[in-house]
Amino acid sequence: MTKVLILGAAGQIARLAEQQFLADSQVELTLYLRNSQRVADLKSDQVQIIDGDTTDAAKLTKAMQGQDVVYANLAGQNIKVQAETVLKAMHTAGLKRLIWISTLGIYDEVPGKFGEWNNATLGSYLTRYYSAAEVLENSDLDYTIIRPAWLTNKDEIDYETTSRHDAFKGTEVSRKSIAALVVKLAKNPSESVRDSLGVNKPNTDGDKPAWY
């Protein structure tokens, strides 16, 4: 049995990951979010739901008890503070494995005109998300940071990955693909440990995502 704590459990990628996790009876989920009613439909013997904020270290630590993997699907102006609180709670709970969703461009790793466009479009968002990733990279956690390309709602699982020091590839990827990668990493906890994965759909290179 694999026990997964999902932070930010009502996010679009998280909801897709939850569907994929729950197809496996050997997975138990704990869903942690600010408004638990948003995922009330998932409550079952396989799913526990906790109403909480990711800056509440005590509540977060309690939620982490007995878990195997933490999957953080978080956002916000205070993303660095959230990363620091998650790290503190994981230390207190004795947990090591973390899957963290970030964004492309935090290392200025996106080449060419697309990189210029991405930097100009995301601006200070990149600085905030880099500072959160840096908290994890300077920790002793068994983290995997996921940096998706621009996200689509296409009903497909089609992706490739690049590592921390590689140039980013492609311009887009489906949320369903990112969810599939999260599920794969949670079930294979020794894979891509202490790496930061760029994730894109193959053959989507360009100066900007196709729909812009």
N, C-alpha and C positions, 0 to 999 in steps of 0.2 A: 504494500500500500504506500502510495506517495501522497504526502500531505502538503498542499500548496496554499500559501497565504497570498491573496491578491489585493494589493493596495490600489485604490482608485478603480474599484471593481465595476463601476458603471460606464467607464470609458468605452469608446467604440471598439478599439482593439481588444480590450479586456473582455467585452461581451462576446466577441468572436472566439477568443481563447477559451472562455468558459464553456461554450458549446462543444468545442473540440475536446477539452478535458473531460467533460461529463459523458462523452461517448465511451470512456474507459472506466469500468466499474472499480478499477484498482487505484483510482484517484479520489481523494477527498479534498474539497475546497473550503477555505474560509474567506469570505468576501468582506473586505473592510472599506468603508466609504462613509462620506458625511451624511448622506440621505439614504438609509437602508431600504426605504420603500421603492427605490428605483430598481432594485434587483429582487424584490420580494417574491417574484414569480419563480425564482430558482431555488427557494428554500426546500430542503429535502433531507433525507438521511445522509445524503452525500455532500450536502452544502450547509455550512453554518454562516450566518450573516451577523456582522458587527457594525454598529453605527459609531463612527469615530473619526477623528481628525489625525492626519499623519504628523502633526506637530505635537501631539499628546504622547510624550515618551512612555508614560506609565501604562496607558491603555494599549499602546502599540506593543510594548514589551509583553503584556499579558496575552495579546492576540497571537504572539509568536511562539508561545509555549507549545512544544510538541510538533512544530512544523518541520518540514524537510527543506522547503524552498520558499523564498519570498520573491514574488513577481510584482514590481512596482511600475504602475501605469499612471504616473503623476504629472501634474502641470501646475503652472502658476508663477506669479512674480517671486514667490518665496521658495522656489524649487531647491536652492542650495540649503536652506534651513530644513526642508523636508528630507534631503539627503543626509544631513547631519543627524537628524532625529532617527531616521531609519538605521543608520550606522550604530548609534548609541544603543538603540533598542535591540539590535541584533547581537551586539556584544553582551548586553545584560542577559539576553535569552540563550546565549551560547550557540547562535545560528551563524552559518558561514555563507550559504549559497544564495546569491541575489541575482535576479535578472532585472535590468533597469532599462526602460525605454527613454531614449534621448532624441536627438535629431541630427541630420546630416549637417556638416559644415562647422562643427564645434572646434575642430583642429585646423581649420582652413585647408581641409583636405580635398575639397571639391575643385577640380581643375577647370581651366578655360573660361569661356563666356558663361557657362552655366554656374560655375563657382562665383563669378562676379555678380551675376543676377541673384543667386541665392544669398550671398552676403548682404547685398543691398536690400533685398526683400525682407530678410529676417532680422537684420540689424542687431539690436541689443539682446534680443531673444537668444542669439548664439552665445553671447557672453555669459548670460545667466545659466544656460544649460551646460556650458563648458565648466563653470565653477562648481556645479553639482557633480558632474562627472569626475572632476578633480578630487573631490571629497572621497569618492569611491576608489579612485586609482591610487590615492595615498593611504588607503586603509589596508587591513590584512584580510579583507573579505574575499571569498571566491565569487567574484562578480563576473557578469557578462553585461556589457553596455551594448545596446542595440540602437544603431543610427539609421532609421529608415529614410529612403528617398521620399519625395513628395507623394502623399498617400492618395490612393483611389479606393472606391468602393466596389471595384470589379470582383466578381464571384470567381476568383481563381487563386490557386497557390502556384506561384511561378516566381522564384527568386534565386539570386546568387549573393554571395557575401564577399566582402573585402575585410582585411584586418586593420588594426590600429594605425599602422604606418603606411598603408597602401593608399594610392589615389582612389577617390570614390568613383564608382561607375554608375552610369544610367541616371535617369531623372525621376523615375516614378516606381512605385511598388504598391500592391494591394494591401489593405489592412488585414485581409484574410491570410496573406502570406506571412506578415509579421506575427500574427497570432499562431500560425503553424510553427514558426521558428521558436517562439516562446514555449509552446507545448513540447517540442522536441528537446529543447535544452532542459526543461524541468524534469523530463523523464530520463535524460542522460546527463546527470549533474556533473560529470567530469569533463564534458565537452566545452571547448571555448572558454575555459576558466581564465580569468584575469586578461580577457581580451575585449576589444571594443569593435563590434562588427558593423560595417557599413552594409546595408541591405537594399538591393535594387532588383527590378525586373530586367532580365537580360535584353539587350538590343533596344534599349530606350534612351540611348545617348542623344543629346541635343543641347541647344543653347538655353532651353527652359522646358518645363513639362509641356507635353503636347497640347493640353487644353488651355494654356495661357496664350 
